[in-house]
Structure formats: structure tokens, C-alpha cells
Amino acid sequence: MKTWLGRLISLVALGYVGYFLFSSIQKISWSDIHFNGLYVILSLIFGLGYYLLRNYAWMKLIRLRHFSINYINAAHFFSTAEILRYIPGNVWGLGARVMKGPRYGIPQEHAGLLLIEETALLLCSVSVLSGVGVLCITGINPLWKILGVILILSFLLIFILPFIIKKGLGVLSKLFSLVFSVSDISLRSLFRVLPIYFLLWISYALSNAFLFYGIFSSTDNTFFLIMVFSVLAWFIGYASLITPSGLGVREFIFSIGLIERITSIFASLFSLLSRVWLTILELIFFGVIVLLYKKPIHEKPIKRIS
């Protein structure tokens, strides 16, 4: 039921974007297309930087759990699970990280804890950046401002993060019949990793903005708007767990946000181009990691430091 509902939501959202795109396709003028190789290269660099940083953050979280793992193994662990996000819905990619843990020497109980920690850090960082960003943009719909305030206030949830993690583990324990130990949840340790998540979102946003400037002619006041709404759209797409990788939902929110400064046709077209571009970069990154990865290594836990 959830699978079909996820597909329906994706189709409806993509249908909305497609309506604007195909109903106005004849209005596209080649004079609006200005390919800039430098900006596309910068988009490529920052896009791959996003995936590099996200996998690096995953490695850091694993090491905070007192397990020894190198970057390639951590990235292989993360990437092979994340690819499953494209199966309706997102939850498959999340569950795979719990089930694949032992292959990399990480018990499922710890893998579940890592999953909850990473999700919490993702949502905290993206809510702050998108919330502050929306408030900094002038002349947009006031509803976006209200959403921005809500997102910033949600960052305060990080101060009760250990409680949220315990509740999340309660759900995982029922799904996978596991018993989790949460005695060593450290908010201080998570704060040490949080700056990485801010950096990876900035890299993600820059990749989208440079891609737009690398293809379309634009005014000077759209760069920051594209950055903000690309991150906000990711956040809302991620929250729609029953859709495959937020498909349709992300494009819908992105195009609605871009319409504040950009015509609907280019907003719809770019929201789709952004999805395709970042998916290609993810597959490139995944392919490189698979080539560099040799064989499963069952790492032993590091002795805990008292």
C-alpha cells in the first residue's frame, strides 16, 4: 500500500512540474540558453564534494562509535545502501544500512544507532540553513518566511537529541527485532560532526546554483535563491519517506520556490535537470567507490577510551 502511495505522490508532483514544462515548452527561446563551461565544471566539483563530504561524515560517525574503518569502506557501506533509495520508498535505503552493518564489522545494533544519529544531524543542519536562507531572501511569499521560522526553531530539537535518538531506536528495535544500547550517546560528540553537515549542504547548494548559471542566462539576485530552495526541496523530499528518493516531491518544491524569481517554464525545467545532474554525479561517485573497494573487511572495535 505504501509503495503504491509513494508512486502516486511522485506521479502527481511530477505531473505538476511536467504541466508547466510541456504547456510552455514552445515559449523557450534559445537566447535564454547560455552554456558556460566554467560554471558547469564548478557545479561538478561542488556536486561531487557533497557526496565526498556526506560519506566522510558517515565515516566520522562510525569512528565516534569506536569502530575502525577507512574512508573507502565507509563510503562503500553508505553508498550501496543509499542506492536503494530509488526503490519506493526511501525507507529501503535506511533499512539497508542497519542490515549491511555486520558486513563491515559493525553490529546491527550500532548500525541502527548510526542511522538515527546521521538522520538527526542531516535534519538539524538542513533545517537551519534552509530556514535562515529563506528569511534572508526579500520579496518572496510570506508563507516561506513562516516556514523558515519553523525550521530554525526545529533546530532546538538537537538539545533533546539523545531523547529523540532513543525514541528512534525504539522504532528500529521493533522493525528489526534488535536490542540497542544507548548508554554512550554523546551530544558533545555529535556537535563535533555537525559542521561537516553544514559544509556538505553548502556544497550541494552551490552545485545547483552553478548548474543553473552554467545553462541559463540569469539575473544577479537568483543565485542565493537557487541555493536556498535546492536545500529546502531536498529536506521536504527526504521527509517523504514513501516516495523513491523524494522523486517528484523535491522537484515540486524546488520549482515552486524558483517561481519567486524565475519564470515557471525555466523553474520546472531546471528542477528536473537538477535531479538528473545530481543523480549522474551520485552514480559516478558510486562507481568510483565500487572500483576502489576491494573486499569486505570485518573491522574490530577500538578499545574504548575511559
Steps between C-alpha positions, in 0.01 A plus 500: 500500500777743598691413180204590281429813703861611458477446126174693484645798688806501272283486188272782618794724592686424177177553309475851644856580397446341161184702444687829527786363293314353204223761488762771459774315310436707187579815697861400555734727310851393407609849603431392859743211472859607571729204561792589726755221532669650805179509703414143397845384613451681832162328534671167437767570765253611767257220414767233545615693807155451651525122463860496623407696812188300574693176490778657706245601763373140504854377561543746786178379663617140474829590666314682777334165567858372562533293183802517272412549134666679210330740259456256209336234716277756671402650163425154356285423805311827461472513121380143441220561749413847367454370145198308630325834562388484139278207587162628629534623762795663674475264796675218309824696491474573871427139595786374284750690712386307806507162326835554323686602817647157588659473154724790602560378853226716655226320698146581392432658838775756441403544133149592614642756740715645221197528275300695758793729579567574133134568428477738797813689392375522141166644603647740756756644258269524200221659705730776626656579163175498305314686777757778530532514121127547445490781758787677320321505164296817444177536307380138519169356618459552878413132538863418422604731784271320742646169390848643552421590861358154562811336358735711712302424814517130417878525537440527873406134486869419492518585869269209573673289235586207730129467584406511130763238419369268769148531362627434148686192615180378661340498155800323343507240775144402411571489127819294521451320835822644641600622842684835491736638760474878528707558811782663305301755296707818516353831391847656521633243251217567258569874511855427382359344182225758442728755319566237232128485428481878464787485251347220295171691465683811389682288241168349386340844468796642308487208257137579417558874468805464275313248283222752441747776415686257277194443282265798522541873490402648834492810711728556795229445762425136418822329610424505872133414442599189304737396779235537770214328323717212378577415863143559616366279220743223599379523859132464411574224248700310762213530747269324250626153591249316282619659173809359321780740593244780537427475127247758389466660842845659482444627146157640595633702796809612308298630206245674727787679678677599180182655359558780751774632267497283188227434242305177557634334187864537602422421862336171400769415246785568740342303785507194274850574366630534854363157592657337194833679549540408867390142433772472235757637746383254765539210258847623403601517865346159567684348203836636617444366853405155365819492292717601795333263745684171520313260727291502817711562808364409841652771713550445871379757751760738635552477874281758663681791657395555856 
